[in-house]
């Protein structure tokens, strides 16, 4: 029998697994790594094998047991399998759509590699990983380590593995923190008026993406400095302002938090993330700067008492068959190793998250990170790239279009603050 170790599943990992309903996992982290120059495939394969050895998440499968869902890590290493192909430049996008839309078997493996030769000195390495074992920040770790290992550098072992994080996530919550959230969430979990009826929520979960205008990220920073708030508060204020008319009483937004405050987690590959409930008021006001100030105060207080979502989930009184949150906000700042070209032994290596290649997708059902409206903000090459993902039935479409139009107009107004 191979040597294996077991860790409890992290909370969002468990939630994603449950949403699969016993079939397949369909939410992938899509990494594209461009390799330009004379490629030494032997060095590339050696680097990939070291990366998979270093990071237990890439050798993990999920197993249901009497004690709950477990991460099972195999210590019996199997060399990485990479599918190779030659492809025309104009076929790359379609290939990526196909590759990243493919699902994973519940029991693993949960990562796959494909190397496409686009030209004599131009290759694309795609890494598709199920979201249960990886987040967007993990992509940066892999790109950075691939460049270093290809160049022949030695790397220190990761300080923590993903299983260590999942154990830490189950830490006890202090009575004071629990009392705070009980008070804050007791009257702030009303549904928004998005026109979605319970009978329309059956079947698969359909996602439609609405692209928001790109702006220079410095413009967003200028607005934040002028209003003396964090950038996240500006985006949260923009989110609330675009929902004017749909939020008619106190509500809660789900804010994705990276959970990488500890320096030991800077080199950990895994789904190191959680959701923090953010209570918001329907009394939005008209001035975006004033609203950003109000939101900044709420965010600061919520962070002070921050606890794992699992500890306060039931305080949100979730309805069966409905998403936990009506609206989520997901902001990924610039990933320094994904925002520049790395030189490795004469090879130019650049990475990118390609999650917006498919405007429409289907999944099996809700998980705690999926909401009716999901604002996704990314920083890439100095630009703020935004999408509104609308998850759910056809009846949500009109509200999603209205909200996306408002968010686009508000974003343009923010960009012109210092023009």
Protein Blocks (a to p, Z undefined) as FASTA:
>chain_A
ZZdddddddfklmmmmmmnnopacfbdcddddddedjddfklmmmmmmmmmmmpmklmcc
cdddfkbpcddddfbdcddddddddddfklmmmmmmmmmmpccdfkbpabdcddddfbfk
lccddddddfklocfklmmmmmmmmmmmmnopacdddfbdfklmmmmmmpccdfklmmmm
mmmmmmmccccdehpafklmgcjddddddddddddfklmmmmmmmnopafklmmmmmmmm
mmgojambdcddddddeklmbmklmmcgcjddddddddddfblojblklmmmmmmmmmmm
mmmmgccfklmmmmnopaehiafbfbdcddddddfklmcccdeehiacddddfklmpmbd
cdfbdcfkbcfbdcddddeehiacdddddeddfklmmmmmmmmmmmmmmmmmmmmmmZZ
